[in-house]
Each structure stands twice: as C-alpha cells, then as structure tokens.
Amino acid sequence: MQTHRLPRVLAIHDLCVFGRCSLSVIVPVLSARGVQCCPLPTALLSTPTNYEGATMLRLSDEAPKILAHLRSLGAEFDAIYCGFLADEAQAAFVEEVFAAFPNALRVVDPVLGDRGKLYRTMDGAMAEAVRRLADKAHIITPNITEAAVLLGKPIGSTPFVEEDAKKWLETLSAGGKRSVVMTGLSLDRQNEIVVGWAKQGVSGLFRHARTRGDYPGTGDLFTAYFLAELLYGAPLTAAAKAAAGFVASCAVFTAGRSTDSKEGLYFEDILRNKPNR
C-alpha cells in the first residue's frame, strides 16, 4: 500500500534567531498551508541584516553532507525552494541539489537587495552567481531591485508604466522558458503595490493597496504562501494573487500595532485564522 504524504519542499534559506524572515516564516507558512517543509539552512544569523551588528555563521561546509545523507535515504521532494545564499559556493551547491532531484519544481527567490540597493552581504560576484542559478529555475520571484540586477540594469532602475513592466517580465521569463512573479512595483500609483507575472509568453499585472512601513521578510512570506498554493494545484496567477492578499492582510494587521518594523510582519494571527484545506 502506498504511504500518503503531504507535498514536500526542501527550503534552502538562512535562519535568523530574531526577526520574522527567511526560515522563521517559511517553515510555519508552508506547514500551516499543508506542506511539509524540510529546512536546509545556508547560514545562522542573529537577526536579519537590517539590524546593525547582525552576526552570521555560514553553513557552507555542512550543506553537502546534508545533501549526501538525504540522497542515501532516498528522500523525494516536490519542490526545491532557495533564497538567501551566503556565498558563491552555496549557489553552486543549489545547482547540485537541482541535479540531485530532477523531478522537483525549482523555485528561486533571487535574494540580492531591496529598495534600489544590494544587501550588505551581496556584491557583483554573488549577483552573477544568483543570476546563473535563476537561469536553471522553473519559477523566479524577484522584487523590483532584484529584477533590475538579473536584467543587468542599473540597480535603482524601475519601470514606470505597465508596458515597460511587461517588457521586464517577458525578458525575465527568458522567452517563456521560466515563469516569473515580480513584486514591489509601484508604477503610476504611489498608493498601490503592483505584482507582475509571466508564464509561457503571457504576462500581466494586478494591484493591491500599499500599507505604510518597510518590513523585512515580506518576500519570504509571499513566496512561501505562493508555493503552497501552487503545490495544491492553483494556477500561477491565482497563487500569486492569494499570496499578495495574504501579505497585504499581514501588513494591515501589523501597521495597526505599535511594533518595530525591523521585526517584520505579524503573520501568525492572520495565518491562524486562515481556513484549513
């Protein structure tokens, strides 16, 4: 008799002790949405890098040992989802993971920067390594800053009208070879956030209200929720809309409370009140 199991994701990201981002949000979001999340930490951080003095321990030496053990067990994954990488060797390692599990959906969140700047742990060499990794993905989920880097544009570049945004999406999709969900667009309405998508030569945009505040981990929340919806059969556009709605709800909830924005979005109560599958 075949053993039933939930959809299973190998999540290759960093782990922060304090602050809502990366694996600290990815694991609970995937789990609450009915997906088994198997975390493979790339680094251990005291906090996200938006905190001054954040510490970071790279786990580059341990990751290949973990992969070897997983392969010896005959483990299978429905998706490989990677985000923050601590060095170029880790980008090469993720390519090995893709090769080890060829039937898994490959989702790359090209974590490089935000708001027109690279994160302080990133440089040109890391940008190139992440660009090569994104070329092997089935789906990429860049924010607008990361999209500019992937496209080789000046880092502060952004499209200002829908036509230009769709050109960015089409180029990022590599001629329809991969799907794209691009977040953080503003375009012509400063009170709205725009999410763009492209799949198999078709692209589009949808909008939702902007909430005040700048919160780390928003992209992690978005992609984790988006991936869970995909794994339960939602089309890409429906999954992206559901994820955008979830993040928007978290932002509204958080903005209504006195909290340090550095800690990220309050997602726990919103997730707790979501209906089960």
C-alpha positions as CSV (number, residue, x, y, z in Angstrom):
1,M,0.0,0.0,0.0
2,Q,1.4,3.4,-0.9
3,T,2.1,5.7,2.0
4,H,0.3,9.0,1.9
5,R,2.4,12.1,2.3
6,L,2.0,15.8,2.1
7,P,3.6,17.9,-0.7
8,R,7.3,18.2,0.4
9,V,9.6,21.2,-0.1
10,L,13.3,21.4,0.5
11,A,13.8,25.0,1.6
12,I,17.3,26.3,1.2
13,H,17.5,29.6,3.2
14,D,19.1,31.3,6.1
15,L,17.8,31.1,9.7
16,C,17.5,34.2,11.9
17,V,17.3,33.8,15.7
18,F,15.3,37.0,16.0
19,G,13.0,38.7,13.4
20,R,10.4,37.4,11.1
21,C,12.1,36.4,7.8
22,S,13.6,33.5,5.9
23,L,13.1,30.1,7.5
24,S,11.4,31.7,10.6
25,V,8.4,32.5,8.4
26,I,8.8,30.0,5.6
27,V,8.5,26.9,7.8
28,P,5.3,27.9,9.6
29,V,3.6,29.3,6.5
30,L,4.3,26.2,4.4
31,S,3.3,23.9,7.3
32,A,0.1,25.8,8.1
33,R,-0.8,25.6,4.4
34,G,-0.4,21.8,4.3
35,V,3.1,21.4,3.0
36,Q,5.9,19.5,4.7
37,C,8.9,22.0,4.9
38,C,12.3,20.4,5.2
39,P,14.7,23.3,6.1
40,L,18.3,23.3,4.9
41,P,19.9,26.4,6.5
42,T,22.5,28.2,4.5
43,A,23.6,30.4,7.4
44,L,22.7,31.1,11.0
45,L,22.1,34.8,11.7
46,S,21.4,36.6,14.9
47,T,18.9,38.9,13.1
48,P,18.2,40.0,9.6
49,T,20.9,42.2,8.1
50,N,18.8,45.3,8.5
51,Y,19.9,45.2,12.2
52,E,23.3,46.8,12.8
53,G,25.8,44.3,14.1
54,A,24.0,41.2,12.9
55,T,26.1,38.1,13.2
56,M,26.3,35.4,10.5
57,L,27.7,31.8,10.6
58,R,28.0,30.3,7.1
59,L,27.0,26.7,6.9
60,S,28.6,26.0,3.5
61,D,30.6,23.1,4.8
62,E,27.7,21.3,6.3
63,A,25.2,21.6,3.4
64,P,26.9,18.9,1.1
65,K,26.9,16.4,4.0
66,I,23.2,17.0,4.5
67,L,22.5,16.5,0.8
68,A,24.5,13.3,0.8
69,H,22.5,11.9,3.7
70,L,19.2,12.9,2.1
71,R,20.2,11.1,-1.1
72,S,21.2,8.0,0.9
73,L,17.7,7.9,2.4
74,G,16.1,8.1,-1.0
75,A,14.3,11.3,0.0
76,E,12.0,12.9,-2.6
77,F,10.9,16.5,-2.8
78,D,8.1,18.1,-4.8
79,A,9.9,21.4,-4.9
80,I,13.3,22.9,-4.2
81,Y,12.9,26.5,-2.9
82,C,16.1,28.5,-2.4
83,G,16.5,32.1,-1.2
84,F,19.3,33.8,0.8
85,L,22.8,32.4,0.0
86,A,25.8,33.3,2.0
87,D,28.5,32.9,-0.7
88,E,29.1,31.8,-4.3
89,A,29.8,28.2,-3.2
90,Q,26.3,27.9,-1.9
91,A,24.9,28.9,-5.3
92,A,26.9,26.1,-6.9
93,F,25.6,23.8,-4.2
94,V,22.0,24.6,-5.1
95,E,22.7,23.6,-8.6
96,E,23.9,20.3,-7.3
97,V,20.6,20.0,-5.4
98,F,18.6,20.7,-8.6
99,A,20.6,17.9,-10.3
100,A,20.0,15.5,-7.4
101,F,16.2,15.9,-7.6
102,P,15.5,16.5,-11.3
103,N,11.7,16.0,-11.0
104,A,11.3,18.7,-8.3
105,L,9.8,22.1,-9.1
106,R,12.7,24.6,-8.9
107,V,11.8,27.9,-7.3
108,V,14.4,30.6,-6.9
109,D,13.9,33.7,-4.9
110,P,17.0,35.7,-6.0
111,V,17.7,37.4,-2.7
112,L,20.1,40.2,-3.6
113,G,18.7,43.5,-2.4
114,D,15.7,45.8,-2.0
115,R,14.7,49.4,-2.4
116,G,17.4,50.1,-5.0
117,K,20.3,48.7,-3.1
118,L,22.2,45.4,-2.7
119,Y,22.1,43.9,0.8
120,R,25.4,44.5,2.5
121,T,26.4,40.8,2.2
122,M,26.0,40.8,-1.6
123,D,28.4,42.0,-4.3
124,G,28.8,41.7,-8.1
125,A,30.2,38.2,-7.9
126,M,27.2,37.0,-5.8
127,A,24.8,38.7,-8.2
128,E,26.3,36.8,-11.1
129,A,26.1,33.5,-9.2
130,V,22.5,34.1,-8.4
131,R,21.8,35.1,-12.0
132,R,23.2,31.7,-13.2
133,L,21.1,29.9,-10.6
134,A,18.0,31.7,-11.7
135,D,18.7,30.5,-15.3
136,K,18.1,27.0,-14.0
137,A,14.8,27.8,-12.2
138,H,11.3,26.9,-13.3
139,I,10.0,30.0,-11.4
140,I,11.7,33.1,-10.1
141,T,10.2,35.6,-7.6
142,P,12.4,38.7,-7.6
143,N,11.4,42.1,-6.2
144,I,11.9,45.1,-8.4
145,T,15.5,45.7,-7.2
146,E,16.5,42.0,-7.8
147,A,14.8,42.1,-11.2
148,A,17.0,45.0,-12.3
149,V,20.1,43.1,-11.2
150,L,19.0,40.0,-13.1
151,L,18.4,42.1,-16.2
152,G,21.8,43.8,-15.9
153,K,20.2,47.2,-15.5
154,P,21.3,49.9,-13.1
155,I,20.3,48.8,-9.6
156,G,17.9,51.7,-9.0
157,S,16.0,51.1,-12.2
158,T,12.3,50.5,-12.2
159,P,9.6,50.5,-14.9
160,F,7.1,53.4,-14.5
161,V,4.3,52.2,-16.9
162,E,2.6,48.9,-17.5
163,E,4.1,48.4,-20.9
164,D,7.6,48.7,-19.6
165,A,6.8,46.4,-16.7
166,K,5.6,43.7,-19.1
167,K,8.8,44.1,-21.1
168,W,10.8,43.4,-18.0
169,L,8.6,40.4,-17.2
170,E,9.0,39.0,-20.7
171,T,12.7,39.4,-20.6
172,L,13.0,37.8,-17.2
173,S,11.0,34.8,-18.4
174,A,13.8,34.1,-20.9
175,G,11.4,33.7,-23.8
176,G,8.8,31.8,-21.8
177,K,11.4,29.2,-20.6
178,R,10.6,30.0,-16.9
179,S,7.8,31.7,-15.0
180,V,8.2,35.0,-13.2
181,V,6.4,36.7,-10.3
182,M,7.8,40.1,-9.7
183,T,6.9,42.1,-6.6
184,G,7.4,45.6,-5.3
185,L,6.3,47.6,-8.3
186,S,4.7,51.0,-7.9
187,L,4.2,52.3,-11.5
188,D,1.9,55.2,-11.7
189,R,0.0,55.0,-8.4
190,Q,2.0,55.5,-5.2
191,N,-0.8,54.2,-3.0
192,E,-0.7,50.8,-4.7
193,I,1.7,47.9,-4.9
194,V,1.8,46.0,-8.2
195,V,2.6,42.4,-8.7
196,G,3.6,41.3,-12.2
197,W,3.6,37.8,-13.6
198,A,4.7,36.0,-16.8
199,K,4.2,32.4,-17.9
200,Q,4.7,30.7,-21.3
201,G,4.8,34.0,-23.2
202,V,1.8,35.6,-21.4
203,S,2.2,38.4,-18.8
204,G,0.0,40.5,-16.7
205,L,-0.2,42.7,-13.6
206,F,-2.5,43.1,-10.6
207,R,-2.7,45.7,-7.9
208,H,-3.4,46.0,-4.2
209,A,-3.3,48.8,-1.7
210,R,0.0,49.9,-0.3
211,T,0.4,49.8,3.5
212,R,2.9,52.1,5.3
213,G,6.0,50.6,6.7
214,D,9.1,48.7,5.5
215,Y,9.3,45.2,6.7
216,P,11.9,42.5,6.2
217,G,10.8,39.0,5.3
218,T,7.9,40.2,3.1
219,G,9.2,38.3,0.1
220,D,9.7,35.2,2.1
221,L,6.1,35.3,3.3
222,F,4.9,35.9,-0.3
223,T,6.9,33.1,-1.9
224,A,6.1,30.5,0.8
225,Y,2.4,31.1,0.5
226,F,2.6,31.3,-3.3
227,L,4.4,28.0,-3.4
228,A,2.0,26.2,-1.1
229,E,-0.9,27.3,-3.4
230,L,1.0,26.0,-6.4
231,L,1.6,22.6,-4.9
232,Y,-2.1,22.2,-4.3
233,G,-2.9,22.9,-7.9
234,A,-3.6,26.6,-8.1
235,P,-2.7,28.3,-11.4
236,L,0.3,30.7,-11.2
237,T,-1.9,33.8,-11.3
238,A,-4.3,32.6,-8.7
239,A,-1.4,31.5,-6.4
240,A,0.2,34.9,-6.8
241,K,-3.0,36.8,-6.1
242,A,-3.6,34.6,-3.0
243,A,-0.1,35.3,-1.7
244,A,-0.4,39.0,-2.4
245,G,-3.7,39.1,-0.5
246,F,-2.1,37.2,2.5
247,V,0.8,39.6,2.7
248,A,-1.4,42.7,2.3
249,S,-3.6,41.4,5.2
250,C,-0.4,40.9,7.3
251,A,0.7,44.4,6.5
252,V,-2.6,46.0,7.5
253,F,-2.6,44.0,10.8
254,T,1.0,45.0,11.6
255,A,0.5,48.6,10.7
256,G,-2.3,48.8,13.2
257,R,0.0,47.9,16.1
258,S,2.9,49.6,17.7
259,T,5.9,47.5,16.7
260,D,9.4,48.0,15.4
261,S,9.1,47.4,11.6
262,K,12.6,45.7,11.7
263,E,10.9,42.7,13.3
264,G,8.9,42.0,10.1
265,L,5.2,41.4,9.5
266,Y,2.9,40.0,12.1
267,F,1.7,37.0,10.2
268,E,0.9,34.5,13.0
269,D,-2.7,35.7,13.7
270,I,-3.6,36.0,10.1
271,L,-2.2,32.5,9.4
272,R,-4.0,31.1,12.4
273,N,-7.4,32.4,11.2
274,K,-6.9,31.1,7.6
275,P,-9.3,28.1,6.8
276,N,-7.6,24.7,6.6
277,R,-7.5,22.9,3.4
